[in-house]
Each structure stands twice: as structure tokens, then as C-alpha cells.
């Protein structure tokens, strides 16, 4: 565990550094606005060593925003992600949206403006797929395709011990509440939860949270499943009573949004995720 270092540069997106015998790797990198602190944190840990690999769990701005700055600092570094992520990150509209959302986050977190970067640096260099093994030295990273949050969502099993779960399985608040995050498919999210549950592991790193306490590991996947099921039951019950999506969203926030969640995630981000989940469930119902 001492080789896994939290180098997160700022609120809104985590980054974990793995020091391998042969290669140093980063799992996600957070947002553009905190790139300077992220790079400083990494340099403090690596000293004269290089950053070799960046594993991305999916292509959302709060997980890939700092890639161009990292690539500028360490040009030889390779970004690894799903084929669908590669396809997303070459689309002009997607790259534009990532910048826009990155700027909005910068403003929210008190930074005037993100430093301009070359869109060509925001790319996946090497494709990962189910079952791939990446060698960092004695430690190995195994890839699991875990769709549900996005079509490009990946989870990573380090050294057959530590599972970096994708957001498809949900994310945990500091309060201990697990929130669902299926914005492409609730069925795929449940499949991904089940897949992760069956993988032999000792520790879990939850998205936007970090290392789950070992005492909480046993119940973690149960909480993830319950979060999906409760959301599905709540949304469909209101829909069957004839309520519109806006009303369902308002009621969902009242019931499922706690005080700790409000400290950790901006209201707009919560509503966008919840709105997408509602649309997914209603489309699946139809």
C-alpha cells in the first residue's frame, strides 16, 4: 500500500500514483484547474524519475482534464484507456465540452482561468480491453471493462489486491453513503458491480473518495447494488404515478442528497448526473 500515493491536485477528481519497479503510473488525473498542484505532487514523489503511464477510467473532464499538462511535462508518458475513450477524445465537440466544463470547474473552485492547452495532447495513446495485463515491474495491472457510467469505463486491479473501481459501480461520499452513477445503462452498471464483486481483491478505491476502509470492504458492493435498485424503484414509482422528469429530479434530490454530498459535489453536477440517470431509467422502461 505504501507504493500507492494520493497525488490529487484539487477537489473534484482524484489521482493516484503507483511507483513500480520498472514503470510509474497514474490512475486518473483530475481536472485542468489544479494541474500545477498535481504535477508538483507527482514530482515530489518521483524526484528524478519519470511518469510513464496514465490509466484513465473514462473520458469525462474530471478524470482526464490534466492530461495535456502531464504530457507536456513528461512527453514520453503514454495515456491508456478504452477504445471508445480514444474515439471520444478525437471529436472536436467533445474536446470543446471538456474545456468548457473544465473552465466552469475552475470558476467554481476559485480559479480565474485554466491555462490554455493543445487539444492534440488530450488523447489515448494505447488501447486497453478486458483482461489486458500491464506490467509495472513486480506489480501488474489487470483491466476490467465496467460499462454503465460511460461506454468507455474501465476498472483496474493492481497486484491482484487493490481494485480501482470505475464510476459505473457508484461512488462513496465521506458520509459512507454510496451514490449510483449509471448514465448509459442501469443494467450494465449492475453487471459491472457484480463483476467487481467477484474479482478477488483486498482493498477498494472508490471514485471521488479514495481508499475504502478495510472494515467497509465487505459491504461495499452490496451498498452499490442497493443504490442502483433504490434509485430505479424511486424514479419508476413516480413516473408510473404520472409525474414529469423535472418533478422526479426535484424529489430525487430531496430524498437522496445529504448534507455531506453537498459539500463534496456542486449542485449542478449532482443534478446533471441525476437527470441522466432518470432519462436512462425512463428509456429502459419504454
Secondary structure, 3 states (H helix, E strand, C coil): CCCEEECCCCCCCCCEEEECCCCEEEECCCCHHHHHHHHHHHHHHHCCCCCCEEECCCCCHHHHCCHHHHHHHCCCCEEEEEHHHHHHCCCHHHHHHHHHHHHHHHHHCCCCCCCCCCHHHCCCCEEECCCCEEECCCCEEEEEECCCCCCCCEEEEECCCEEECCHHHCEECCCCCEECCCCCCHHHHHHHHHHHHHCCCCEEEECCCEECCHHHHHHHHHHHHHHHHHHHHHHHHHHHCCCCHHHHHHHHHHHHCCHHHHHHCCHHHHHHHHHHHHHHHHHHHC
